Each structure stands twice: as structure tokens, then as C-alpha cells.
Amino acid sequence: MQIQQNISLKPYNTFGIDVRAKHFATFESSDDLNFIFNQNNLKNLPKMVLGGGSNMLLVRDFEGLILKNNCRGIEIIKVTENEVFVKANGGENWHEFVLWCLEHNFGGVENLSLIPGTVGASPIQNIGAYGVELKDVFYELSTYHIPTQKIEIFNTENCQFGYRESIFKNTEKGNYIILSVTFRLTKNKHHLNLSYGDIQTVLDRKNIKIPTIQAISEAIIEIRSSKLPDPAKIGNSGSFFKNPEIEATQFADLKLKFPNIIGYPLPNGTVKVPAGWLIEQCGWKGKRIGNTGSYAQQALVLVNYGNATGEEIWALALQIQDSVKVKFGILISAEVNVIGR
């Protein structure tokens, strides 16, 4: 195994930020990790795991060890009358995993089509889209505990999933590497979720009366492709900010002042407000500042037009955050992981 030095991370992050890692290595198994973590010159360095590099903003050079998850493989581990349990290794591309499930007619992840990143990164963020979150199809995951170099299994409760949150993003950040994730999917009697966004509109336009999980996936791919830029053409990390959840009383007050404000009541009594709508109302949609800006088709997406630094993009994010706070009294927080600030 080769541990490389002074490697550019530009090919490894979808924002296309050209920062460097002092040390860089790939791993395909826990044995590889044991070898890496027992190198004396690396033991005390900061470490970070890279999946698809799609949910991060690198602000400066990383003076430690970057680990690229290359663990691959998908297998069916259990089948019941109505369900199937599928284990995917952490280095698998997320969308390719979704397509694999659809090819086998396994339901549950179709609403999560075209989300960038890897399977191993998906629980960290509790990825979600179009009314579905990862936790809805999650069964368990296998991790490598860095301090003890032992394998540990986490169930749903252990993961402490929240809105774009998990234990791996908070109290245990940096302590675990996700090796594999096991999903609980349907093999018949699929539970279709058509209520969010423009899914039904696209299905109606295509004259699809009885939708399949494959048709739902295709509709979502069409919607996402029309709104989100291709990172291969314009650097970005998808939705930069979380959709804020506010108290119902605050939303009612805002409704009086801004009658067109959009809100989705949640079971806990709060209201989710689309961050993209808030940002657009503050005049940011399509606005460019130097090498970065807010995407013209979706204000929630910050983009790198080619030569932006991580500091430039973060400075823009702070300006957007401040303007939303001033206009609406709502604090929007970053969904992406900002590394190095």
C-alpha cells in the first residue's frame, strides 16, 4: 500500500477546490486501515475520510492524512416474504447503488436517486430528498473505530439520526469510518412517496397512471437534473444550506409579513421553511460575486465558476446567511461540512 505525499484534492471534491493533503491513502478493507493506523509517522496526525467529496467545502490545505474509501461490493444478506436486506460497502457510489436496487426491483431508495456521494457517507448526513431520508430504509452499519482499531456495529438508535444529522457528524465525529451499510428494502408492495415536490407533475406529464419505483426514480432524476448543476461542469456541493425548522408561532408571524412564504408543518409542531425560497427572496438567486455565486436555477446551490477558493465560497455563504437572518429572523445553517475554517 502506498501513502502519498502532498496530493491535490481538486479531483476528490465536487466543488473543485484546489487544496492539498499532506498525506493521502486509499483503503479497501479494515486490514488496510490497520496497516495505515499503525504507521508511527501518521499516528498523531489529524485524519479525514473522503467518500465522493460531494458534501464538503475545503477551505485550506489539510495538514494531516486523507483516507479515500474504496471499499466496494453489494450483496443480499436476507430475504423475507415482503422485504430484502442488502449490504453495500462504503466506497460504492450512492446513485449506482440506487440503480442496482431498481434493477432488482427493490424499493425504498428511489426517491434518493441522483444524490452525489458514496454509500459510506450517506448515514453521516442522513441524506434525504423528496420526502424520504436514509433512516427510513436503514437497518445497520459496520464501522471501524479508529481509537481501538475494532469493528463496531450500529443500529438505528445508536446512529442518533436527525435532520441531516447523525452521531458520526456530532459527538463521534472523526472517531469512526463506515465500512458498510445494510438497508431494509421492499421487494413487493412498495410504499410509493409521490407527495413531495414535482414528482406527481412529471408523472402526469408522462401520462403515467400507475407509477413504479423505476418511474419515480426517472422523474426525480429529471427534476434534479433541471435544477442542479453537474459538478463535472460547474463545481458545487448540491444544497449548501439546510432547510430551517422554526416554531409555528414564528411562521404565523412571518406569514403576516410575507404572505407568500412557504412552510411544511412537521409532526413535532415546527414548520420547515425552504432555505432556497428564503435565499431567493433576499436577491441571491443567480447572483455572481467573483468566481462564485448562487446558481441561477436553484438559489440553495452555491457554485464555483472555475477558480474560486474555499474561502471565497465560505465568505459568500456567510453573506447569504446574514441577509436571511436580517430579513426573516431565521438562521440558516450549512448542510455541507466546512473543513478548515
N, C-alpha and C positions, 0 to 999 in steps of 0.2 A: 504493500500500500504506500502511495506517495502522498506526503504532506507538502503542499506547495506554499511558496512564499510570495508576498506582495502581489496578490492577484486582483485584477479589476473585477468589481462586482456588477458592472454595467450589463453583462449578458444574463445576470441572475436576478434582476429585479425589473418588474414591468414598468416602473416609472422611467427606467433607462438612466438612472443616476450613476455617474462615473466616479464612484469612490472605491477605495482599495481595502482589501483584507490583509492583515499582516501574515496570517496563516490560513490555509484553505485545504479541506479534505472532504472526500465523499465517503459514504458508508452504505453497505448493502445488508448488514446484519448486526446483531448485538456483539458478535465476535470482533467485527471491525471496530466497534465503539470501545470495546475493552482494550484493544491494541492502542487506539488513539489516546484514551484517557490515562494510559499507563506510561505515556511518554513524559519523562521528567521535565523537559523544557516547556511543556504545554499545560502542566497541572494547575498552575496558578493564574492562568490567563482567563480573561472573560471569554465566554463561548456563546455562540448563537447558531441555531439550526435554521437552514433555509429549505423551504419546500419549493413552491413555484415562484416565490418572491413577489406575489401579487397583492399582498396585504400589508405592505410596509413602505415607509419613506425613510431612506438612508440619508441622514443629514451630513455626516462626515465619515472619514476613514475609520475602519474598525480595527482597533489595536489589540486584536485577540485572534481567536480561532473560529472560522466559519465552517459549519458542517453541513454538507449538502446531502439530503435524504434521497438515496437511490434504491431504497427497498421496494421491490416490485413483486407483483403476484396477486391474483384474485382466486378465491376458492369458496365453494359451497360447503358449509360445515354441518348444516342440519336442515331437514325438511319436514314440515308437518302438513296437515291437510290443507291449510289456508296460507301458511307462511313459509318463508325460506330465510335462513340465516347465512349471510355472505360476509366473509372476511377479506378485506382488501389491505394490502401493505401500504405503509405511509408514503412511499415515493410514487405511488400511482397518481397519474393526472386525474383530477376530480371529474372533469367533463367526460373523459374517456371511460371512467368508471360508470358514470350515469348511462352512457351509451351502451356499455356492456350489460347493465341491468335491463335496459329497454329491449335489447336483442333477445334476452331470455324471458321477456315479459314479466319482470319483477317490478312491482310498483312501490312507490313511496318517495323516490328521489327525482321524479320527472319535473317537478316544479323548481328544482335546483339545477336545471340544465344551464350550461354555458357559464357557470361561476368559475372564475380562474382559480388556479392553485392546485394543491395536492390533497389527497385523502388524509394524510397525517396532519395537515394544518386545519382541516375542517372542524374538528371538535374544539380546537383552541378558541376559535372565533364563534363557535356555534353558528356556522353560516346559515343564512336564511334568505328566502326570496319568494314572492308571490304566495304568501300565506303559509309557508312551510319552513320549519327550522330543522337543523340536523338532529336535534334532540328527539324529534318526532319519529325518527327511524333508527335511532341509536340503540345498540344493545350493550356493547362493552368495548374497551380498547386495551391494548397491551402497550406498556411503556418501559423505557429504560431509565432507571433512577440514577442520575449522574453521581450524586454523593456516595452511594453504596455500590454502584455498578450491578444492581439487581433488576430483574424483571418484575414489574408490578401490574396487576390488572385493576382497571377502574370500571365500575358500573355507572349507571346514570346518576344516582345520588352522589357518588364520590366526585363526579365531574363538576358538580355545582353549576350547571348550565343556567345562564341568564340571557338577556337580550344582547347578542354579540359578545357574550362573556362566558368564561369557564374558570375553573380553578387554575388551569395552566396559563391563563392570561393575568392572574392576580396573585394569590398567596404562594402558588408554587411555580411562578414564572421563572424559567431558566433551570429548574431542577429536573425536568423530565423531557425525554424525547419519545414521541409517539411512533411506535413501530408498526402497529396495525390497528384497524378499526373494524368491528363486526356490526353489521346492520341487520335489523329485523324488517324484512320486506314482505309484501303480499305477492302471492303467486296466482291468485284469483280473487274475485270480489274486491277489486281495487277501490280504495277510497279516493275519489277524484276531488280535487280542490280547484274550483273554477272561479271563485268569488273575488279574487284579488286582481287589481289592475285591469288590463285589456284582454285577458285570456278569452273570455266569452265573446268579445267583439271580433277577435281574429277567427275564432271557430265559426261564428255566424257568417263572417265574410267568405269563409271557405265552404260554407254550407254543410258543416259537419254537425249532424243532429245527435249522433251517439258517439261522443268522443272516447278515444282510447288514451292510454298513458303516453303512447307514441305521438298522438296528435297534440296532446297538451305540451309535450316537450318541444315539438316543432313550432308551436305557437309562441312559446316563451323564447325560443332561440330567435325567432323573427322579431319579437318585441325588443329583446335585449340588444340585438344587432342594430336596430334602428336608433337606439338611444345611447349606446355606449361605444366609445371609440375602440378600435382594435389596437392593443398595446404594441403590436408589431409596426404600426404606422404612426401612432401618437402615444407617447408614454403616459401611462395613467395607472391608477390602482383601483379602478372602479369607484364605488361610492366612498368618498373621503370621510364623510360625517355620518354619525348615527342619526336615526330619526328620534328626536327627543320625546320623552313621555312626561306630560305635565298634569297637574291636578285639574279635575273637571271644572272647578270654580275659576281657575285661571283661564281655561279655554273659553268658558262662558263670557268672561270679561273681554277677552280678545275678540270674540265673535261680535260683540257690540261695536268695537272699534274697527275691526276688519271683517265685514260680513262674508267675504269670500274665502276666509281661512278654512283649510281642510283639516279634519280630525277624524281619527278612528278610535271609538271607545274600546277600552280593554277590560277584560274580566276583573282586574284589580281595582277598577274605578277610575283609573287615569285615562288620559287621551293621548294617543300617538299622533304627532304632527309631522308631516313630511318635511324633512330638512331641505329637500330640493325646492319646495314651494317657498319656504322662508328665505332661502338664499336668492331665489329669483326675484322675490318682492323687494329685495334690497339692491337690485340692479346689477347683480354679478353675472347672470347667465350670458355666456358668450363674450364676457369682458376679458381682455388680454392685458397683462402687465409684464412687459419684457418678454422673457422666454416661457412664461407660464400663464395660466388663466383658468377660467371656468368654462367647461365645454358648452358649445352652443346648443346641443340637443338635450343636455341634462346638466343643470346647474350644480348638482351634487358631486359631479366628477371634476376633479382638478387635473390639469394636463400639463405635460412637458412638451413644448413645441420643438424640442431638439437639443437645446444646450442649457436647460435650467439646472441649477444646483438644488440640492435638498434644502438648503437654507432659503432659497427663493420661494420654493413651493410652500414651505412651512410659514414663511412670512405672509404669503397670500392667505393661507388658511387662518392665521390669527386675525388678519384684517376682516375676513368674512365672518369669523366668529364674533368679533367685536360689533360689527354692524348689525348682526341679527340680535345680539343682546340689547343694543341701544333701541332698535326699532320695536322689538316684540317682548323684550324682557325674558327671553329664552336663551339658555346657554346650550349651544350645540357642541358636542364633543367629537373628537376624531374617532372614526371606526378603524382606521389603519394604525398599525404600530409605528410610531415615530422613533427611529433608532439614532441615538447620538446627540439628542438635544439636552 
